[in-house]
Amino acid sequence: MTKNVNIGLVQMACTDDVEANLQKAIDGIRQAARQGAQIVCLQELFRSLYFCDVEDHHNFSLAEPIPGPTTDRLSDVARELGVVIIASLFEKRAQGLYHNTTAVLDADGTYLGKYRKMHIPDDPGYYEKFYFTPGDTGYRVFDTKFARIGVLICWDQWYPEAARITALMGAEILFYPTAIGWDTQEPDPRQNEEQYNAWQTIQRSHAIANGVHVVAVNRVGQEAEQKFWGGSFVSNPFGSLLYLAPHDQEVVHVQEVDLALSDKYRTTWPYFRDRRIDSYQPITKRYIDE
């Protein structure tokens, strides 16, 4: 028995024109739908340039409520095309309170809810703690028309705990909207290659450890000192790449996945069966030094 679902990935470059970015994303969703996509994932913060490369109070004007204007427009598109849309947005929750948030719209246009990014980085070029309050929704899954999906966001992708919890909640696919790239001032190409390989490897490991498909959708193109590395991909439940996007091109791709394979891999490699949940309490400590 199979359970095939067509996944659409929209890897795009952004400009400082918010409306143009939104329209490009909608065009990408339409293109994916024409190719048979049933679930379409957009990259992290697709409405704008990646503004977290600087700490600038003017950038808070990019935020909006969720649900709000963008989810309303995407809801109409989802309903028209009969596709699920995963949309990463800059959420204004209240005055002075903002989140990095992904909304999920079902194939009939219904707003299913949101996930607020839990892990917030603060590194050169990624000053997200200046903008975003850590998420308080907890890890979430969404029962869409085509699959039960889990959504995590960018920096979350480095944390096996986030993937595990979301998979334990019944997610059949893990989606990671992402914005990550190379520092153009880095003189060593081996450093760039190592960084990208680590990014891909850690997410493929989540697929293996949890027996689920993993979909990562990254942006592409140069913005300020960051060259976003694209490289969006789809992994099967044992870490094999079903699709890999280029580093330097905008791409709309649709990949068929068979969700029934999770049962095969989890039966053959029964990590869930053999988990020693009685021994994991120390993981809740910051560091085990006593």
C-alpha positions as CSV (number, residue, x, y, z in Angstrom):
1,M,0.0,0.0,0.0
2,T,1.2,3.5,-0.8
3,K,0.3,7.0,0.3
4,N,1.7,9.3,-2.3
5,V,1.8,13.1,-1.8
6,N,3.2,15.7,-4.2
7,I,5.4,18.3,-2.4
8,G,6.1,21.7,-3.9
9,L,9.3,23.7,-3.1
10,V,9.6,27.3,-4.0
11,Q,13.2,28.4,-3.8
12,M,13.4,32.1,-4.7
13,A,15.5,35.3,-4.5
14,C,14.0,38.3,-2.8
15,T,14.2,42.1,-3.2
16,D,13.3,45.1,-1.1
17,D,9.8,45.2,-2.8
18,V,7.5,43.3,-0.4
19,E,4.6,43.2,-2.9
20,A,6.8,41.9,-5.7
21,N,8.2,39.1,-3.4
22,L,4.7,38.1,-2.3
23,Q,3.6,38.0,-6.0
24,K,6.6,35.9,-6.9
25,A,5.8,33.5,-4.2
26,I,2.2,33.2,-5.3
27,D,3.4,32.7,-8.9
28,G,5.6,29.9,-7.6
29,I,2.7,28.3,-5.8
30,R,0.7,28.4,-9.0
31,Q,3.5,26.9,-11.0
32,A,3.9,24.1,-8.4
33,A,0.1,23.5,-8.5
34,R,0.2,23.2,-12.3
35,Q,2.9,20.5,-11.8
36,G,0.7,18.6,-9.5
37,A,1.7,19.9,-6.0
38,Q,-0.6,19.2,-3.1
39,I,1.5,20.8,-0.4
40,V,3.6,23.8,-1.2
41,C,6.3,25.2,1.2
42,L,7.8,28.7,0.9
43,Q,11.2,29.7,2.3
44,E,11.7,31.6,5.6
45,L,10.5,35.2,5.6
46,F,9.9,35.2,1.9
47,R,8.1,38.6,1.8
48,S,11.2,40.6,2.3
49,L,15.0,40.6,2.2
50,Y,16.5,38.8,5.1
51,F,16.5,41.9,7.4
52,C,18.1,40.2,10.4
53,D,21.6,40.9,9.0
54,V,21.3,44.2,10.8
55,E,19.7,45.6,14.0
56,D,17.4,48.3,12.7
57,H,14.2,49.4,14.3
58,H,12.7,50.4,11.0
59,N,12.5,46.7,10.0
60,F,9.7,46.1,12.5
61,S,7.4,47.8,10.0
62,L,7.7,44.6,7.9
63,A,5.7,42.6,10.6
64,E,2.0,41.9,10.4
65,P,-0.6,40.0,12.4
66,I,-1.2,36.3,11.8
67,P,-3.8,35.7,10.6
68,G,-3.7,38.9,8.7
69,P,-3.2,40.4,5.2
70,T,-0.8,37.9,3.8
71,T,-2.5,34.8,5.2
72,D,-5.8,36.2,3.8
73,R,-4.3,36.4,0.3
74,L,-2.7,33.0,0.5
75,S,-5.9,31.5,1.8
76,D,-7.6,32.6,-1.4
77,V,-4.8,31.0,-3.5
78,A,-5.0,27.8,-1.5
79,R,-8.7,27.6,-1.9
80,E,-8.5,28.4,-5.7
81,L,-5.8,25.8,-6.4
82,G,-6.7,23.2,-3.8
83,V,-3.3,23.1,-2.3
84,V,-1.9,23.3,1.2
85,I,0.4,26.3,1.8
86,I,3.2,26.6,4.3
87,A,4.0,30.3,4.7
88,S,6.8,31.8,6.9
89,L,6.1,35.3,8.1
90,F,7.2,38.1,10.4
91,E,4.5,38.2,13.0
92,K,3.5,41.2,15.0
93,R,1.7,39.8,18.0
94,A,1.3,43.0,20.0
95,Q,3.1,46.3,20.3
96,G,6.7,45.5,20.9
97,L,6.2,41.7,20.7
98,Y,7.2,39.9,17.5
99,H,7.8,36.3,16.4
100,N,9.3,34.4,13.5
101,T,6.2,32.4,12.6
102,T,4.9,30.0,10.0
103,A,1.3,29.8,9.1
104,V,-0.4,26.7,7.6
105,L,-3.3,27.0,5.2
106,D,-5.3,24.0,4.2
107,A,-6.4,23.1,0.7
108,D,-9.8,24.7,1.2
109,G,-8.2,27.9,2.4
110,T,-8.8,27.3,6.0
111,Y,-6.2,28.8,8.4
112,L,-5.1,25.8,10.4
113,G,-2.8,27.7,12.8
114,K,0.8,28.8,13.3
115,Y,4.1,27.6,14.7
116,R,6.4,30.2,16.3
117,K,10.1,29.5,15.9
118,M,11.5,28.1,19.2
119,H,15.3,28.4,18.7
120,I,16.4,32.0,17.9
121,P,20.0,32.6,16.7
122,D,22.2,35.6,17.4
123,D,25.3,35.5,15.2
124,P,27.0,37.9,12.8
125,G,24.6,38.4,10.0
126,Y,21.7,36.6,11.9
127,Y,20.7,39.0,14.6
128,E,17.3,37.4,15.2
129,K,17.2,37.9,18.9
130,F,16.9,41.6,18.3
131,Y,13.6,41.0,16.4
132,F,12.0,37.8,17.6
133,T,10.7,36.5,20.9
134,P,11.2,32.8,21.3
135,G,8.1,30.8,20.3
136,D,5.5,29.7,22.9
137,T,3.3,27.6,20.8
138,G,5.3,24.5,21.5
139,Y,6.0,22.1,18.7
140,R,3.1,21.6,16.5
141,V,1.6,19.3,13.8
142,F,-1.2,20.2,11.4
143,D,-3.7,17.8,10.0
144,T,-4.0,19.0,6.4
145,K,-6.1,17.4,3.6
146,F,-3.1,15.5,2.3
147,A,-0.9,14.7,5.3
148,R,-0.2,15.4,9.0
149,I,2.7,17.8,8.8
150,G,5.2,19.2,11.2
151,V,6.7,22.6,10.7
152,L,9.9,23.9,12.2
153,I,11.9,26.9,11.1
154,C,15.6,27.4,10.1
155,W,17.7,27.4,13.3
156,D,15.3,24.8,14.7
157,Q,16.8,22.4,12.1
158,W,20.0,22.0,14.2
159,Y,18.2,20.6,17.2
160,P,17.3,16.8,17.1
161,E,15.0,17.4,20.1
162,A,12.7,19.6,18.0
163,A,12.5,17.0,15.2
164,R,12.0,14.1,17.6
165,I,9.2,15.8,19.5
166,T,7.4,16.8,16.3
167,A,7.7,13.3,14.9
168,L,6.4,11.8,18.1
169,M,3.3,14.0,17.7
170,G,2.6,12.1,14.5
171,A,4.1,14.3,11.8
172,E,4.4,12.4,8.5
173,I,6.7,15.0,7.0
174,L,9.0,17.6,8.6
175,F,9.1,20.9,6.8
176,Y,11.9,23.5,7.4
177,P,11.4,26.9,5.8
178,T,15.0,28.4,5.9
179,A,17.2,31.4,5.2
180,I,20.8,30.5,5.4
181,G,23.8,31.3,3.3
182,W,27.6,31.8,3.1
183,D,29.4,34.9,4.3
184,T,30.8,36.6,1.2
185,Q,33.8,37.7,3.2
186,E,34.8,34.1,4.0
187,P,38.1,33.5,2.1
188,D,38.2,29.7,2.4
189,P,35.9,27.8,0.0
190,R,36.3,24.6,2.2
191,Q,34.6,26.4,5.0
192,N,31.6,27.2,2.8
193,E,31.4,23.6,1.6
194,E,31.6,22.3,5.2
195,Q,28.9,24.6,6.4
196,Y,26.4,23.6,3.7
197,N,27.2,19.9,4.1
198,A,26.6,20.1,7.9
199,W,23.3,21.9,7.2
200,Q,22.1,19.2,4.9
201,T,23.5,16.3,7.0
202,I,21.8,17.3,10.2
203,Q,18.4,17.5,8.6
204,R,18.9,14.2,6.8
205,S,19.8,12.7,10.1
206,H,16.4,13.8,11.4
207,A,14.8,11.9,8.6
208,I,16.7,8.8,9.6
209,A,16.2,9.0,13.4
210,N,12.5,9.6,13.0
211,G,11.6,7.6,9.9
212,V,9.9,10.6,8.2
213,H,10.4,12.6,5.0
214,V,12.2,15.9,5.5
215,V,11.7,19.0,3.3
216,A,14.0,22.0,3.6
217,V,13.3,25.1,1.5
218,N,16.0,27.8,1.4
219,R,16.3,31.1,-0.3
220,V,18.9,31.9,-3.0
221,G,20.8,35.0,-4.2
222,Q,23.0,37.5,-2.6
223,E,21.7,40.0,0.0
224,A,24.2,42.4,1.6
225,E,27.1,40.2,2.8
226,Q,25.2,36.9,2.6
227,K,25.1,34.7,-0.4
228,F,22.1,32.4,0.3
229,W,23.0,28.9,-0.7
230,G,19.7,27.5,-2.0
231,G,20.3,23.8,-2.0
232,S,16.7,23.1,-1.0
233,F,16.1,19.3,-0.8
234,V,13.7,16.5,-0.1
235,S,15.0,13.5,1.9
236,N,13.3,10.1,2.3
237,P,12.8,8.5,5.7
238,F,16.3,7.0,5.6
239,G,18.2,10.1,4.6
240,S,18.5,9.5,0.9
241,L,18.0,12.6,-1.3
242,L,15.0,12.5,-3.6
243,Y,15.7,16.0,-4.8
244,L,18.4,18.6,-4.5
245,A,18.1,22.2,-5.8
246,P,21.0,24.2,-7.2
247,H,22.9,26.8,-5.2
248,D,22.5,29.6,-7.6
249,Q,19.0,29.4,-9.3
250,E,15.4,30.1,-8.4
251,V,13.5,26.8,-8.6
252,V,10.0,25.5,-8.4
253,H,10.0,21.8,-8.0
254,V,7.4,19.2,-7.2
255,Q,8.5,15.9,-5.6
256,E,6.3,12.9,-5.1
257,V,6.9,11.1,-1.8
258,D,5.3,7.9,-0.4
259,L,4.4,8.5,3.2
260,A,3.8,4.7,3.6
261,L,7.5,4.2,3.6
262,S,7.7,5.4,7.1
263,D,6.2,2.2,8.3
264,K,8.7,0.2,6.3
265,Y,11.7,2.0,7.7
266,R,10.5,2.2,11.2
267,T,9.8,-1.5,11.2
268,T,13.2,-2.4,9.6
269,W,15.1,0.1,11.8
270,P,12.9,0.2,15.0
271,Y,14.4,3.2,16.7
272,F,11.0,4.2,18.1
273,R,10.5,0.7,19.6
274,D,13.9,0.7,21.3
275,R,13.8,4.2,22.8
276,R,14.7,4.2,26.5
277,I,12.4,7.0,27.6
278,D,13.1,6.1,31.3
279,S,16.7,7.3,30.8
280,Y,16.3,10.6,29.0
281,Q,15.5,13.0,31.9
282,P,19.1,14.5,31.8
283,I,18.3,16.0,28.4
284,T,16.3,18.7,30.1
285,K,19.4,20.1,31.8
286,R,21.4,22.9,30.2
287,Y,24.6,21.0,30.8
288,I,25.4,17.9,32.9
289,D,28.2,19.0,35.1
290,E,27.3,17.5,38.5
